[in-house]
């Protein structure tokens, strides 16, 4: 629930000393010596009979704790707590909300819409992130999503602190993509580890042993999963998995040049794979560098893509790799979110990615 606090002085909270954040239900529960669920029932003033099971002594202890911390409900959130309104939110941490059919996230939204409609939910698309993109931050950056019964978040970079606050407040949240580092956050994801390992094993079956992964330099979970699968695949086939097997690039276009590709091929590298991201930066840079180096594919060098190619490159030869089941992931996210809104325990298994043979991989070729 949306929270605010009463302050005796700017930046201070009665009885708690100096603080810069608003008190949460978890803090009220700790001070009162009760569960967070009990705090929620007492403070939401529910009329469904569940609050009647709480003793007057416990109720008063919760109210006293809330008062001493300066905890107060947001009126709009309080009204929404009384009854669900069959609205699910969708919040995207991208520079532009992915409603363009050419956007890599668009198929996720198609799956979200279809599953939500089948379950009788309407969707609220929170587009305010478009102005701030991944940099949308601040203590109340995500507060508006509380207008919905629960919210689905998608994007490569999401503010962990804000998501943790929503979870701590008991607001139903699902992240589309693995986020195990945020305890208590529900998420759905694809099995990028197994899929990436399968691509390496396919290249090894063709005779490749020196393979290099090109990826972006951040620590997004999807990137980490792909790298893990890549390295596991190399280890399984006896490939060379030293430090030079992974090329992390803050700026793929500037780091993956024709000269660098030529040097790696001359050193014995016969295949490259790139990770898929929402921008496709790693694959675009690798593909352009190979062409600028005058190397044929798959004659001189083989290429693989750990994911699907950017929609605007659909006319190019289909890369060897795997397809991310975006429709299925979107639907799974809605199923999980609907269960959380209903107060049910639920879990969605990792979605399997489908291997794609493509046309960019063949036996090791000549070296320039």
C-alpha positions in Angstrom: 0.0 0.0 0.0 1.1 3.6 -0.6 2.5 5.0 2.5 3.2 8.5 3.9 4.5 9.6 7.3 3.8 12.3 9.8 6.9 14.3 10.7 7.6 16.6 13.6 10.4 18.1 11.7 11.6 17.8 8.1 13.6 14.6 7.7 12.6 13.3 11.2 10.1 10.8 12.3 8.6 10.9 15.8 10.2 8.3 18.1 12.6 6.9 15.4 15.3 9.5 15.0 16.5 10.8 11.6 15.5 8.9 8.5 15.0 9.6 4.8 12.5 6.9 3.9 8.9 6.5 4.8 8.0 3.8 7.4 6.8 0.5 6.1 4.4 -2.1 7.3 7.3 -4.4 8.0 8.6 -1.9 10.6 5.2 -1.5 12.2 5.0 -5.3 12.5 8.4 -5.5 14.1 7.7 -2.8 16.6 4.3 -4.3 17.5 5.6 -7.8 17.6 3.1 -9.2 15.1 3.2 -10.5 11.5 3.0 -8.1 8.6 -0.2 -9.8 7.5 -1.8 -8.8 10.9 -0.6 -5.2 10.4 -2.2 -5.2 6.9 -5.5 -6.4 8.2 -5.6 -3.9 11.1 -4.6 -0.9 9.1 -6.7 -1.6 6.0 -9.9 -1.7 8.1 -11.2 -4.6 6.0 -14.9 -5.4 6.2 -14.7 -9.0 5.0 -14.6 -10.4 8.5 -10.9 -11.4 8.5 -10.0 -8.5 10.8 -12.6 -9.6 13.4 -10.3 -12.5 14.3 -7.7 -10.1 15.7 -8.0 -9.3 19.4 -8.6 -5.7 20.6 -5.2 -5.8 22.5 -3.3 -6.8 19.3 -5.2 -4.2 17.2 -4.4 -1.5 19.7 -0.7 -2.5 19.8 -0.5 -2.3 16.0 -2.2 1.1 16.0 0.1 2.4 18.7 3.2 1.2 16.7 1.9 2.8 13.5 1.3 6.0 15.3 4.7 6.1 16.9 6.4 5.5 13.6 4.3 8.0 11.7 2.8 5.4 9.4 -0.2 6.5 7.4 -2.1 5.0 4.5 -2.4 6.7 1.2 -6.2 7.3 0.8 -6.3 5.9 -2.8 -4.4 2.8 -1.8 -6.7 2.3 1.1 -9.7 2.4 -1.1 -8.2 -0.1 -3.4 -7.3 -2.4 -0.5 -11.0 -2.8 0.3 -11.8 -4.5 -3.0 -10.0 -5.5 -6.2 -10.8 -3.7 -9.4 -9.6 -6.4 -11.9 -6.7 -4.2 -13.2 -3.2 -5.5 -13.7 -0.4 -3.0 -14.3 2.5 -3.4 -16.8 5.6 -1.2 -16.2 8.5 -1.2 -18.6 12.0 0.0 -17.8 12.9 1.0 -21.4 13.4 4.3 -23.0 10.2 3.9 -25.0 7.3 1.8 -24.0 7.4 -1.3 -26.2 4.1 -0.9 -28.1 5.9 -0.9 -31.5 5.6 -4.3 -33.2 9.3 -4.1 -34.1 10.3 -3.8 -30.4 11.8 -7.0 -29.0 9.5 -6.8 -25.9 6.3 -6.5 -28.0 5.6 -10.2 -28.1 5.7 -10.3 -24.3 2.9 -7.8 -24.2 0.8 -9.9 -26.7 1.0 -12.8 -24.4 0.2 -10.6 -21.4 -2.8 -9.2 -23.1 -4.2 -12.5 -24.3 -3.8 -14.2 -20.9 -5.2 -11.1 -19.0 -8.3 -11.0 -21.2 -8.8 -14.8 -20.7 -8.8 -14.2 -17.0 -11.1 -11.2 -17.0 -8.5 -8.6 -16.2 -8.0 -5.2 -17.9 -4.4 -3.8 -18.3 -3.0 -0.5 -17.2 0.2 0.4 -19.1 2.4 2.7 -17.1 4.3 4.7 -19.6 5.9 7.2 -17.3 9.1 5.2 -17.5 9.5 6.4 -21.1 10.9 9.7 -20.0 13.4 8.2 -17.5 13.9 4.8 -18.9 16.1 2.6 -16.8 17.1 5.7 -14.8 13.6 6.1 -13.4 14.4 6.3 -9.7 13.5 8.0 -6.4 11.7 6.7 -3.3 8.3 7.0 -5.0 9.2 6.2 -8.6 6.9 3.2 -8.7 4.1 4.4 -6.4 1.6 4.9 -9.2 1.5 1.2 -10.0 -0.5 0.7 -6.8 -3.5 2.0 -8.8 -3.7 -1.6 -10.1 -4.3 -4.8 -8.1 -0.8 -5.9 -9.0 1.9 -5.1 -11.5 4.2 -6.9 -14.0 7.6 -5.3 -14.6 9.8 -6.0 -17.6 13.1 -4.6 -18.7 16.8 -5.3 -18.4 17.4 -2.9 -15.6 14.9 -2.4 -12.8 15.5 -0.5 -9.5 15.9 -3.2 -6.9 15.2 -1.0 -3.9 11.8 0.1 -5.2 10.7 -3.4 -6.1 11.8 -4.6 -2.7 9.6 -1.9 -1.1 6.6 -3.0 -3.1 7.2 -6.6 -2.0 7.7 -5.7 1.6 4.4 -3.8 1.6 2.6 -6.9 0.3 1.8 -5.5 -3.1 1.6 -8.2 -5.8 4.6 -7.9 -8.1 6.0 -10.2 -10.8 9.2 -9.5 -12.7 9.5 -10.8 -16.3 13.0 -12.3 -16.2 15.0 -13.9 -13.4 15.6 -11.8 -10.4 16.7 -14.2 -7.6 18.9 -11.5 -5.9 15.7 -9.7 -4.7 14.4 -11.9 -1.9 10.7 -12.4 -2.0 10.2 -11.1 -5.6 8.2 -13.4 -7.8 9.5 -13.8 -11.4 9.1 -15.8 -14.5 11.9 -16.6 -16.9 13.2 -18.7 -19.7 15.9 -21.4 -19.4 18.7 -19.4 -21.1 21.3 -21.7 -19.5 20.3 -24.9 -21.2 19.5 -23.1 -24.5 22.9 -21.4 -24.6 24.7 -24.7 -23.8 22.8 -26.4 -26.6 24.1 -23.8 -29.1 27.7 -24.4 -28.0 27.2 -28.2 -28.3 25.8 -27.8 -31.8 28.9 -25.7 -32.8 31.2 -28.3 -31.2 29.5 -31.1 -33.1 30.4 -29.2 -36.3 34.0 -29.3 -35.2 34.5 -25.9 -33.4 36.6 -25.7 -30.2 37.7 -22.1 -30.1 34.5 -20.1 -29.6 34.1 -16.6 -28.3 31.0 -15.1 -26.6 30.3 -11.4 -27.2 28.1 -9.8 -24.5 27.4 -6.5 -22.9 29.4 -5.5 -19.8 26.5 -5.2 -17.3 25.4 -7.9 -14.8 21.8 -8.4 -16.0 20.6 -11.8 -14.9 19.7 -12.8 -18.5 23.3 -12.1 -19.6 24.7 -14.0 -16.6 22.5 -17.0 -17.5 23.6 -17.0 -21.1 27.3 -16.8 -20.2 26.9 -19.6 -17.7 25.3 -21.8 -20.3 28.0 -20.9 -22.8 30.8 -21.8 -20.4 29.1 -25.0 -19.3 28.8 -26.0 -23.0 32.5 -25.3 -23.6 33.4 -27.4 -20.6 31.2 -30.3 -21.7 32.7 -30.5 -25.2 36.3 -29.9 -24.1 36.5 -26.5 -25.7 38.9 -23.7 -24.7 37.1 -21.8 -21.9 39.9 -19.5 -20.7 39.6 -15.8 -19.9 39.5 -14.9 -23.6 36.4 -17.0 -24.3 34.1 -14.2 -23.1 34.3 -10.7 -24.6 32.5 -8.2 -22.3 31.8 -4.9 -24.0 30.5 -1.7 -22.5 30.2 -0.5 -26.1 30.0 -3.5 -28.4 30.0 -1.3 -31.6 33.3 0.3 -30.5 34.9 -2.9 -29.1 34.0 -5.5 -31.7 35.8 -4.2 -34.8 36.8 -5.8 -38.0 40.4 -5.7 -36.9 39.7 -7.4 -33.6 37.7 -10.2 -35.3 40.5 -10.7 -37.8 43.0 -11.0 -35.0 40.9 -13.5 -33.1 40.3 -15.6 -36.2 44.0 -15.5 -37.0 44.6 -16.8 -33.4 42.4 -19.8 -34.0 38.9 -18.7 -33.1 36.5 -20.4 -35.6 33.1 -19.4 -34.2 31.5 -16.4 -32.3 28.2 -16.2 -30.5 26.5 -13.1 -29.2 23.9 -12.6 -26.6 20.5 -11.1 -27.4 19.4 -7.9 -25.6 16.6 -5.5 -26.1 18.9 -3.4 -28.3 20.6 -6.2 -30.1 23.9 -4.3 -29.7 26.2 -7.3 -29.3 24.8 -9.1 -32.3 24.7 -6.0 -34.5 28.4 -5.3 -33.7 29.5 -8.8 -34.3 27.6 -9.2 -37.6 28.9 -5.9 -38.9 32.5 -6.6 -37.9 32.6 -10.0 -39.6 31.3 -8.4 -42.8 33.7 -5.5 -42.7 36.5 -7.9 -42.1 35.7 -9.5 -45.4 34.9 -12.9 -43.8 32.2 -15.2 -45.2 29.7 -16.8 -42.9 29.7 -19.8 -42.4 32.6 -20.3 -44.8 35.3 -18.5 -42.9 33.7 -18.2 -39.5 30.5 -19.5 -37.9 28.2 -17.3 -35.9 25.5 -18.0 -33.3 23.0 -15.8 -31.5 21.8 -16.7 -28.0 18.2 -15.5 -28.6 16.3 -14.1 -31.5 17.6 -11.5 -34.0 16.3 -7.9 -33.9 13.1 -7.6 -35.9 14.6 -5.0 -38.2 17.3 -7.6 -39.3 14.7 -10.3 -40.2 15.6 -10.1 -43.9 19.2 -11.3 -43.1 20.2 -15.0 -43.0 18.6 -16.6 -40.0 21.3 -17.0 -37.3 22.0 -20.3 -35.6 20.7 -20.0 -32.0 17.5 -20.3 -30.1 14.1 -18.6 -30.0 12.8 -17.0 -26.7 9.1 -18.0 -26.2 8.0 -14.5 -25.5 4.2 -15.1 -25.8 4.5 -18.0 -23.3 6.5 -15.9 -20.9 4.0 -13.1 -21.0 1.2 -15.5 -20.3 3.1 -17.2 -17.5 3.7 -13.8 -15.9 0.0 -13.0 -15.9 -0.9 -16.4 -14.4 1.6 -15.9 -11.6 0.5 -12.3 -10.9 -3.2 -13.3 -10.9 -2.4 -15.9 -8.3 -0.6 -13.4 -6.1 -3.5 -11.0 -6.4 -5.8 -13.8 -5.2 -3.5 -14.5 -2.3 -2.6 -18.0 -3.6 0.7 -19.8 -3.5 2.0 -20.3 -7.1 5.1 -20.9 -9.1 5.8 -21.0 -12.8 8.5 -23.3 -14.2 11.3 -21.9 -16.5 10.0 -21.8 -20.1 12.0 -23.9 -22.5 13.7 -22.1 -25.5 13.5 -23.8 -28.9 16.8 -24.4 -30.7 17.1 -22.8 -34.1 19.5 -24.5 -36.7 19.7 -21.3 -38.8 22.1 -20.7 -41.7 25.2 -19.1 -40.0 27.0 -22.2 -38.7 29.0 -24.8 -40.5 32.3 -26.8 -40.1 35.4 -24.7 -39.3 36.7 -23.0 -42.4 40.0 -21.6 -43.6 41.9 -19.0 -41.6 43.0 -15.8 -43.3 
